[in-house]
Amino acid sequence: MSARPDELGIALMGLFEISAALVTLAALFSYINHRWIRLPTTIGLMAMALGLSLVLVALGTLGFGIERQAEQILARVAFDDALLHGMLGFLLFAGALHVELNDLMREKWVIGALASVGLLISTVLVGGLLWLVLPLLGLALPFMYCLLFGALISPTDPIAVLGILKTAGAPRSLETKITGESLFNDGVAVVVFLALLETVTGHEATVGSVTRLFVQEAIGGGLLGLGCGLLAYWLIRDVDSYEVEILLTLALAMGSYALAGALHASGPIAAVMAGLLMGNQGRQFAMSTKTREHVDTFWELVDELLNAVLFVLIGLEVLVITLRVEYVLAGVIAIPLVLLCRLASVTAPVVVMRLRRTFSPGAIRIMTWGGIRGGISVALALSLPAGTPREMVLTITYCVVAFSIIVQGLTLERLVRSSSAT
């Protein structure tokens, strides 16, 4: 049986053609948003892509085949691979490049507590509450899958957070806490997620294996990122050519992330550590003023371009999600559950640390509402084994992420201003 012409055309679409389509969509949406809608760029792009996806779904229910074609094209992108093994290293490096290390060190204990203890509290609470609530909707999800959902939805997304905090106007110390947590909680989240996933797939996760996994992923990734950053720092210090130095920073971002993956360490943490070292020591002691300007311009452009494509992809991912009414309802109910657990996971460390230090007005409220979820949660959900639990978890995850980016992202600035005024 011969393939239909439209299916043949989709099969012939390669990486370049799909990339060209995504960049074109991102450019058109950016233009429309800048001229008329005027939302924050990432939120506007995701909202328009989501709107387009829902229109295609509606056309599909009316008998048009365009939804199916778009779904087949999107399935070839492999969102989890595109983000976790493609864009993420660049985006994290670019974000860490402009974080002040001194600010980060002043908040190290708060950031460390939120990125570890806070994430574990959130994982257990989200998983437990979801397991209790789903039967009330006539749905059943194994407890381990509920915990997996807790692990993948608990880390705040550095890509979404960094983009929105640029315009929120939060106090510097509070912005550092939220940014630092979002940059570092991926390591703990991945360890917890992988440990739970091993249990789901039939492998026994012991205390020893989880400890080894944490050391290998988090600590190994951090040391690797520092080592690669130091090597690039020494090389950049010996030349004064912005073209060569930009190329070295690009190699650092790509090489540290790829090497970490090959050594089974945390690529995200390696990219963050390399970016922090280059953005602080490298900028101050190894680069001329001219080079710093060119490096900043280059990485700002990379950040904006990849962010645009990423948030368009997030909006389009609804096409590959099973939109059963009961799954969507579970996702809607999960939104306040996740926020409630985020409140608990933020409150516990902050209350303890308030005994020895002060926090900005409204810190707990802002950190709770500013814990925005994004593409990393969707990518981890897509990496689950195929089957009914995966489809349910993916739909619930997407509902929470969509609400987080659009609703929390659009209202965070107003919350910051109202908290500062009190």
Secondary structure, DSSP 8 states (H G I E B T S, - for coil): ----HHHHHHHH--HHHHHHHHHHHHHHHHHHIIIII---HHHHHHHHHHHHHHHHHHHHHTT-SHHHHHHHHHHTT-HHHHIIIIIHHHHHHHHHTTS-HHHHHHTHHHHHHIIIIIHHHHHHHHHHHHHHHGGGGT----HHHHHHHHHHHSS--HHHHHHHHHHH---HHHHHHHHHHHHHHHHHHHHHHHHHHHHHTT----HHHHHHHHIIIIIHHHHHHHHHHHHHHHHHHT---HHHHHHHHHHHHHHHHHHHHHTTS-HHHHHHHHHHHIIIIIHHHT--HHHHHHHHHHHHHHHHHHHHHHHHHHHHGGGGS---HHHHHHHHHHHHHHHHHHHHHHHHHHHHHTTTS---TTHHHHHHHT----HHHHHHHHTS-SSHHHHHHHHHHHHHHHHIIIIIHHHHHHHHHHHHH-
